[in-house]
Amino acid sequence: MDAYAIVLFIHLLALLIAAMAASVAFYAALQLRQVTAPPEAARWGRLIASVVPAFPVATLVLLGTGAYMTQAQWSWHTPWIDAGIVGLALIAVCGSGIEASRGRALKRELQTAGMSTRAHRLLRDPTPGAPR
C-alpha cells in the first residue's frame, strides 16, 4: 500500500469522525430544545461538550491530509479543492464562533436565571447568530 492510499484512508476516517460527532451534537441540540429544567439542559450540554473536541482535531487532520494529497496528485488550482477548503473554513467559523458563543450564553443564562424567558428563547431560536 502506498503513502497516498494511507493518507486517503486517514482523511476519510477524519471525515467520518467529524460526521459522527456532528450527528451526536445535532441530536443533543434537538433534545436540548425540548428541555424543561436546567438539569436536563446540563445533561444534553455535557453530551455536546464531550464531542466538541473532535472538531478541531478532525479539521486539522482533514487539512493536513488534504494538503498532502493535493500536493501529491492534484493541483492547488482545482476548483473542488478550493471549495472544500472554503467549506471547511465556514464550518469551523460557524461552529467555533456562532454556535459556541450561543452555547456559552445559554449556559450562563441557565446558571444565573434558570429556565428564564431568555433561556427559552435561546433554546428554541432556530437562527444561529440571531439577536437575542
Wavefront OBJ file of the C-alpha trace (Angstrom):
o trace
v 0.000 0.000 0.000
v 1.430 3.371 -0.972
v 1.531 6.545 1.161
v -1.276 8.225 -0.803
v -3.695 5.379 -0.023
v -2.833 5.521 3.676
v -3.305 9.295 3.765
v -6.599 8.954 1.896
v -7.775 6.411 4.485
v -6.837 8.783 7.332
v -8.580 11.645 5.509
v -11.800 9.657 5.141
v -11.559 8.460 8.747
v -11.317 12.090 9.939
v -14.331 12.953 7.794
v -16.278 10.050 9.319
v -15.326 11.093 12.859
v -16.412 14.683 12.160
v -19.717 13.490 10.697
v -20.404 11.232 13.681
v -19.551 13.997 16.160
v -21.784 16.414 14.241
v -24.618 13.875 14.308
v -24.341 13.417 18.066
v -24.154 17.190 18.619
v -27.158 17.756 16.354
v -29.210 15.107 18.156
v -28.294 16.597 21.537
v -29.168 20.083 20.281
v -32.583 18.817 19.172
v -33.120 17.242 22.595
v -31.941 20.445 24.253
v -34.781 22.327 22.585
v -37.289 20.125 24.470
v -35.898 20.529 27.999
v -37.995 21.927 30.830
v -35.438 22.080 33.634
v -31.800 23.191 33.951
v -30.525 19.703 34.951
v -31.891 18.291 31.690
v -30.226 21.096 29.764
v -26.966 20.428 31.587
v -27.104 16.745 30.627
v -27.523 17.496 26.914
v -24.980 20.291 27.132
v -22.433 17.878 28.587
v -23.035 15.482 25.688
v -22.405 18.284 23.204
v -19.299 19.358 25.128
v -17.987 15.796 25.036
v -17.948 15.660 21.225
v -16.734 19.223 20.596
v -13.018 18.309 20.933
v -13.361 16.030 17.892
v -13.972 19.000 15.580
v -10.617 20.826 15.771
v -8.737 17.535 15.566
v -10.762 16.404 12.540
v -10.322 19.833 10.921
v -6.545 19.736 11.286
v -6.345 16.145 10.065
v -8.566 16.969 7.067
v -6.434 19.998 6.199
v -3.165 18.137 6.629
v -4.109 15.029 4.717
v -5.907 17.088 2.079
v -2.814 19.232 1.593
v -0.651 16.130 1.215
v -2.982 14.564 -1.348
v -3.305 17.839 -3.252
v 0.443 18.237 -3.407
v 0.959 14.595 -4.355
v -1.605 14.085 -7.117
v -3.740 17.168 -7.639
v -3.327 20.894 -8.101
v -3.987 23.785 -5.745
v -5.917 25.384 -8.617
v -8.508 22.590 -8.747
v -11.920 24.198 -8.077
v -13.331 21.429 -5.867
v -10.265 21.593 -3.637
v -10.796 25.342 -3.213
v -14.470 24.713 -2.464
v -13.554 22.064 0.124
v -11.154 24.415 1.905
v -13.718 27.248 1.914
v -16.440 24.876 3.159
v -14.243 23.553 5.950
v -13.356 27.126 6.973
v -17.025 28.132 7.031
v -17.949 25.109 9.143
v -15.143 25.935 11.585
v -16.240 29.577 11.861
v -19.893 28.664 12.348
v -19.113 26.025 14.953
v -16.398 27.713 16.975
v -17.805 31.192 16.604
v -21.557 31.333 16.312
v -22.680 28.089 17.920
v -20.039 28.137 20.664
v -20.981 31.661 21.738
v -24.635 30.676 21.683
v -23.910 27.671 23.895
v -21.913 29.775 26.346
v -24.747 32.326 26.531
v -27.264 29.548 27.212
v -25.069 28.005 29.902
v -24.618 31.375 31.643
v -28.343 32.094 31.486
v -29.279 28.691 32.899
v -26.744 29.030 35.708
v -27.823 32.534 36.698
v -31.561 32.659 35.972
v -32.653 29.062 35.408
v -35.367 28.486 32.805
v -35.975 32.184 32.211
v -37.696 33.690 29.189
v -34.282 34.396 27.664
v -33.201 30.782 28.242
v -36.335 29.547 26.474
v -35.623 31.936 23.608
v -32.011 30.728 23.368
v -33.133 27.099 23.432
v -35.701 27.493 20.689
v -34.093 30.078 18.414
v -33.779 28.394 15.002
v -31.490 31.096 13.595
v -27.868 30.894 14.680
v -26.426 34.304 15.346
v -29.846 35.973 15.593
v -30.140 38.883 18.010
v -31.119 37.847 21.500
l 1 2 3 4 5 6 7 8 9 10 11 12 13 14 15 16 17 18 19 20 21 22 23 24 25 26 27 28 29 30 31 32 33 34 35 36 37 38 39 40 41 42 43 44 45 46 47 48 49 50 51 52 53 54 55 56 57 58 59 60 61 62 63 64 65 66 67 68 69 70 71 72 73 74 75 76 77 78 79 80 81 82 83 84 85 86 87 88 89 90 91 92 93 94 95 96 97 98 99 100 101 102 103 104 105 106 107 108 109 110 111 112 113 114 115 116 117 118 119 120 121 122 123 124 125 126 127 128 129 130 131 132
